[in-house]
Amino acid sequence: MGGVSAAVSKTAAAPIERVKLLIQNQDEMIKAGRLSEPYKGIGDCFSRTMKDEGMMSLWRGNTANVIRYFPTQVLFFFFAAFSSI
């Protein structure tokens, strides 16, 4: 149960996390020629990313994040259940 809830929460937060990373790395993206001009804010980043890369690009990297986080939460809930016995 803990692993599933972790996967759902990571997937729900993935677009916000992706936009945060894009904004944090925009200077390097401009230097590399991957971005023409800086983002004006969160809304601008969301809209430009969806327009240029499609809606599903907001979840890019989410699978690796879920795979990394899933076992941690499973173990946490497993040991939490046994420690309460």
Secondary structure, DSSP 8 states (H G I E B T S, - for coil): -HHHHHHHHHHHHHHHHHHHHHHHTHHHHHHHTS-SS---SHHHHHHHHHHHH-GGGGGTTHHHHHHHHHHHHHHHHHHHHHHT-
